[in-house]
Amino acid sequence: MTDAQSRLDAFADAMASVLDKCVWSQTMTHETLVPYLIEETYELVDAIEAGTTEEIIEELGDVLWQVAFHSEIASRTAGERFDIQDVAAHVTEKMVRRHPHVFGDEVAETPEEVLRLWTAAKAAEKRQRASVLDGIPQGMPALALADKVISRAGRVGVAVERVPERFSGEPALGAALLSIVASARAQGLDAERALRIAVRGLQDDIRSAEAAPVEDGRT
């Protein structure tokens, strides 16, 4: 057994022992673990953006523990009965499908070509989706949600008005966004809620565009 394999085995044994012996862990469900998963994810983001290597390792471990926790719960739950091996197998199969330039005969020599192949593979997997908005988590923070929805809007010809200013980089953009939030706060407005309302309106526009009859030019 390799050292790497023994470490993974020790990790799996630790997770199983926690659920066998910790009464608090035994009360947890997928739903009740969600707040911890969100918190650990944000802590990882903080470590990546402003932390040390050791902090990144720690926070990645905490996120990995959450994945293992959900998997171990499922392995003990009637009607689910999957484990972390199943999770690993599923994501491996998906990554192989979505990288035909790595595992197949496709050729992609630029990041743009990789994105095209990834998008095509993903679209083939999600043929049952009726809208370009399907699959976007509505619980995302408003700014991230807005970015995601705007990226889909162009696919159906829905344009979003842009401010005329050009930003010299992310620090300048961040300062402008911070200024907007400060102005909103001074006026007693909730910037997060306001943006989420605007995003809902954009989603309505997208769905209307998708429902509109397509004119093919024939007489």
Secondary structure, DSSP 8 states (H G I E B T S, - for coil): --HHHHHHHHHHHHHHHHHHH-HHHHT--HHHHHHHHHHHHHHHHHHHHH--HHHHHHHHHHHHHHHHHHHHHHHTSTTT---HHHHHHHHHHHHHHH-HHHHSS----SHHHHHHHHHHHHHHHTTT--STTTT--TTS-HHHHHHHHHHHHGGGT------S---SSHHHHHHHHHHHHHHHHHTT--HHHHHHHHHHHHHHHHHHHHHS-------
